[in-house]
Amino acid sequence: MHDIRAIRENPAAFDAALSRRGDAPVSAAILALDTARRERITAAEAAQAEQNKASRSVGAARSGGDTAEFERLRALVGEKKSEVAAMRAEADALDAQLTDMLARIANLPAADVPDGADEADNVEVRRWGDQPHFDFGPVEHFEIAGVAASMDFETAAKISGARFVMLKGAVARIHRALAQFMIDRHVDENGLTEINSPVLVRDAAMYGTDKLPKFGEDSYQTTNGWWLVPTSEVPLTYSVADRVLEPDALPIRMTAHTLCFRSEAGSAGRDTSGMLRQHQFEKVEMVSIVHPDESDAEQQRMLGCAQGILEALGLPYRTVILCTGDMGFGARRTYDIEAWLPGQNAYREISSVSTTGDFQARRMNARFRGADGKPAFVHTLNGSGLAVGRCLIAVLENGQQADGSVALPAPLAPYLSGRLTLRADGTLA
């Protein structure tokens, strides 16, 4: 949500920032609604003052026996009461229109975000690890002999439809091991607090984390009104809604491993092979609630946490800063981490780490008590740490061997009873 006062003070700067995203100027329409709303509020206050004044005079007219004046004043009170009610109703309607308009406008990009139209204009800022060299033609994850029988898309489609998968046996265990490794590292080394959060949330939680009203079609809603979370960013971030936090409570750093659900309405036809883009998937999420002065440093810290998972697993990756045209609705700056997938001969996104500034905090009224004792909005950040299924893909493809087996990363040994080879027959050794 945007600060209406900032738009009033500098509408040209607001429109210029939006134009960097390729969005049309909207400040004139916003300010027209804002002006009309404030005019109704002022008129209602003036009418209320006249009503109060007339009400005080009614008794005097009655006690003085001035019947005509009494009737005039009583009629005036009724007239002003109706005027006040009508103008307040108009003000409320205009306020609702203004709020809805502001809620549909994307966050303003930070000054250091590169301008650009789409992902082709993203800027690489870091590259780590050497791409593996094979003496055979590497294949995609679902084509590896040791994986194929344990990654069952046909049965999943029979049960649920397209873009679902059933993992079996050793592959299911490796998937679980990756999630456990991520959570343990975030808690033990990165200082995050583990949360076991709900995956069903109310409208307010989706709205507060900028998933509604604009992107409802990308999520699933139950018949009784709950939403299935697209990511645990939603419950973790919304946990501080409508609160005024004491300064020493910040920063709040959380992590959760949950199922996530996305309809992928905006990506029909993309990545339909394998398990790269699914309607149901698992993710280890990171969320930070911080003092505004610390948000840029916190984003770099979170980025390091996510990169550290890939480095520990020995997975080559690159990090890019998204350009204005590729950045998500609620973000003011986003870094994507892309793992190397030999089967696709490409880097593919495995994590996004974003700062929203106070954009989400305004929507959900999340504040802290400043040094002057006055409440101010916190800053919120979120990042994948990591997408478990995509990490599984990267592990399988980078570790594939000529005989159809897969060499697994050493940090997974404690979670796999010390067995670090997925054999060609789909068993662990």
N, C-alpha and C positions, 0 to 999 in steps of 0.2 A: 504494500500500500504506500502511496506517496503522501508527502506532507503538503497539504493544501497551502499552508503559509509560504513554503518555498516556491510554489508555483506562482502565487500572487506576487512575490517579491521579484522573481526573475523568470517570467514566462518564456522569454526568448532562449534562455539557457536550457530550460526544460525541453523545449521543442528541439533544440540543437542536439541534446543528448539522445533523444528518441530517434532523431534522424540517423544517428550512427548505427542504429539497429535496422534501419530501412523503414521505420514507422512514420506515418504522416503526422504533422503537427496537430496537437489536440488542445493546447492551452486555452485558445479562444473559447472553445466549447465548454471546457471545464470552468473557466472564469465566468462565463455567462450564467451557467447553472449556479455557481457559487454566489454571484451577485444577486440573482433572483431569490435564492434561499435566504440570504442575509436581509434583503429588503422585506421579505415576509416576516422574518423574525422581529425586525425593528418595528414594522407596522403593528404586529401583534402585541409588542410591548407597549406601544403608544396607546393602542385601544384598551389594553388591560389597565393602564394608568387612568384613562378616562372612566372606565367601568368602576374602578376603586373609588375615584373621586365622587362619582354619581351615587355610589352605594352609601358613602358616608353622609351624603346630603339628604338621602331618602328619609332617614329617621327624623331629621330636623324639620323637614317639610311636614311630615305627619304630625309631630308634636306641636307645630305652630298652626295646625289647622288649615294649611294651604293645600286643599285637595287637588287643585289643578296642577300645582307644582309637584306634588307627590306623584300624581299619575304620570306627568311628563318624565320625571326622574326615573320612575320605575320602568317605564318603557325604554328609556335610554340605557338603563342597566341591562335589560334584556337584549337590546340591539347590539350593545358592545360585547356582551357575552357571546352572541352568535358570531360577531366579527372575529373575536379572538379565536374561537374554536375553528372557524373556517381558515383563517390565516395560519394557524398552527398546523392544521392538516395539510395545507399547501406547502408549508415549510418542511414538514416531515416527508412529504412526497418528493420534493426537490432534493432533500438530503439523501433519500434512498437512491434517487437517480444518480446523484453525484458520487455516492459511495460505490455504486455498481460500476460507474464509468472508471473511477480510479482503480477498482479491483481488477479491471481487465487490461490495464496498461502495464507493460513489462517494466522491470526494474531498469534503472539507468546504469549504463556500463561505467566502470571505473576508468579514470583517465588513461591508465596504462594498458587497457585492453586494445589490441590491434583492430583497426577497422577492416571489414571484409564482408563478403556476401555469403559465404558458405564454408564448409570444412576445408576446401582447397586453400583458403586464406588463413588457416590456423598456423601458428608459429611454433616450431620445435624449440624447446628450451633446454632439453636434457636427453641424453641417450646413454643407456647403460647396458653392458653385457655384449658378448659376441654371439651373433647368430650361428647356430650349430651348422656344421657342414656334414652332409650325408653322402655315402657312396652308393646311394640308391635314391629313387624318387620319393620324397616324403609325401605322405597322404594326409587327408583330413582326419580328425579325431575319430569319427564314426566308421572310418575305413580301416583302421588299424586292427589287425587280426585279434589281438588280445582284448580289444574293446568291443568289437562288433556284436558279439553274442550277448553282451551285458548292457548294451545301450539300445533298449527296445522301443522304437518309435511306433511300430505297427500295433502292438498291444495297447500302448498309450492312446493312439488314435481311435482304437475301437472303444476305449473307455471314455475318452474326453474330447477327441477331435484332434485337429492339427495343432502343431506347436506345443506338444506335451511329450514327455519322455519318461520311461521307467528305467531306472538304473538298477542293476542287479549285481549280486555277488561282490567281487573284489572292486569293481568300478564304483559301486555304491559306497563301499567302505573308504575308498580313496577320497571320494567327494566329502564324506563326513569328516575324514581326517583333516582335510584342508580347512574346513570351517572351524574345527577345534583348534588347529594350529593358529589360525588368524586371531580367534578370540583370546587364546592364551597369550599370544604376543602382545596384543593391544592392552590387555590387563596387566601382565607382568612386566612388560618393558616400556610401554607407551603411556601408562598411567591413566587409562580410561576405566570408567566404572561400568561393569557389565550389567545390562538391563534385560530382563525377560519381558518383552512388551506385547500388548495386544496386537493382533493383526486385523481386527475389526474396529473401525473408528466412526465417530459421528461426523456430520457435515461440518461442524465448527472446526474440527481438527484438520480436515482437508482444506477448508477455506483459509485457516490461519497459516498453513504452510504452502499457500499459493497454488494448490492443486484444483481448487474451485474458485470461481465458476467456469473458468475458461477451458479446463481440460478434463471435465467430467467424462467425456467419451473415451478417454484413454484408461479409465479405471473401471472396476466392477463394483456394482452396488447390489446389496441383497434386497429382497422384496420388503423387508421391514426397515429399510433405510440406512443400514450400516454400509460402510465402504470397506472393501478389502484393500489393505495398504499397498500402494505401488512400491513402497520402501519404508523401512522403519524410521526414516527421517521424520515421518509424520507423527507417530506417537512420541518419539524422543523429543523432538523440538517443541511439540505442543504441551509437553509436561510442565513448561514454565508459563503457560498462558495465564493471563489475568493475575499475575503475581508481581510484587515489588520486592526484588531480591536485595539483600544487604550486600554492600560492596565486597565483604570478605567471602561471600558465597561464590564469587566468580574467580576463575573460570569453572564452568561445569562441563566435564568431558565424559561422554557416554558412548557405549558401543553395544550393539545387539545383533544377534544372528537370528534372522526370521525368514519365513516364506514371504515372497513378494508376488504381486499379481498385477499384470498390465494387459490391457486388451490389444495394445499395439495398433490402435486404430489409425495412427498416422504413419505406419510403416508397413502397410500391406505389400506383400510381394518381396520384402527384403529379407535376406538371410534365412530362407526357408529350409535349407539343408542343415542337418545336424541340430545341435542344441544351443547354438549361439544366441538365438532370439526366441524366447519361450514366453507363454502366457503365465506360467508359474515357475518361479525360480527362487534360489536362496541367495541371500546377500548378508555379508557382515558390514554393518553401517557404523559410521562414526558421526557424532553430532557434538558440536561445541557451542556453548552459550557464553559470551565473553563481553568484557568492557569494550566500548567502541575503539578505544586507543590501541587495543591489542588484536583487533580482528585480522589485520593484514599479516602480522607475525604468526597468528594462529593458523591461518590458511597454509603458510609454508610449513609449519610444524605438522599439520595433518597430512600434507602432501608427502612429507618425509616418512610418516607412519605407513602410508600405503605403498610407497616405493620400497620401503624396507622389507615388506612382505615378499615382494617379487625378488628382491636381491637375495634374501635368505633362501628362497627356493631356486635361485640360479636361473631365473627366467629373464631373458633379454626384453627390454622395454624402451619406449621413448615417452617423453612427457611433452605435451603441447599446451600452449595457452590458446583458448578458443577465441576466435575473432567475434566481433559484434554480431555478425549475421548467423553464427552457429551456436551462440550462447543460449542457455535455457531461460525461460520466462522470468524466473525469480532471482537469477544470479546477477551479481554486478561484476564478478570475475570468476572464471572457471578454468581449471587445469584438467585435462584428460590424460590419463596414463594408458598407453596402448601396449599390450604385450605382443611379442612376435609370435606369429602362428605359421610355422613352416608349411603346413598343408595348404594354406591360402597364399603363402609367399607375401604376407602383409602384416602390418601392425594393426591390431584391433583393440578398441576400447575395452578396458577391464576395470577402470575406476574414473569417476569424476569427482573433483574436490572443489566445492563452490563456497564463496562467501555471498550472503545476501544483504550484508549491511543491516540496516534496521527495517528492511522491506517486510520481512515476515513478522518481526516484533510489533510493528504498528498494526498489522492485521489481527494479531492475537493479544495485543495489549500486554506485552512482556517487558517489564522495566526493572531497573535497579535504582537504588538510592545513591545519587551522586554526592560529591564532596560537599556541595552546598546544602545537602539534605533534601533536594528536590528530585522527584523521580525522572529518569531519562530512559530511553529505549535501549535495550541490550542489542548486541549484534549476534546473529546466528550463522553457523556454518555447518555444512554437511559434506560427507564424502564416503565413497565406497571403500571398504577396507578388507576384503575386496568382494566383487561378484564371484560367488563360489563356483558356479557352473562354468563361467568363462575361465577362471583360474584352472579348473580341471582340464578344460580343453587345451590350455597352454602347457600344462604339465605333460599331458599325453602326447601332444604333437612334438614338443621339444625333446622328449625323452624316448621317442619311438626308435626301434632298432630294425635292422634288415629282416630279422626272422619273425617280425610281428609282435615282439615283446616290447615292454616299455621300462626304461630305467627311471626310477622314482627319486625325487629329491631327498637327501639325507635328513632334513628336519622332520620329515613325516614318519621316521622310524619308530618313535615312541608311540605313535597312534596306530601303527600297523604291525605291532609285535615284532619289530625289527626287520620285517620283510620289505625289501625295496625293489623288487622286480615283479612287474605284472607280466606273467608268461603269456605266450601266444595262445594257450588254451584258456586264458581268462582267469587263472588262479594266481595267488601271490606266492612268492618264494623269496 
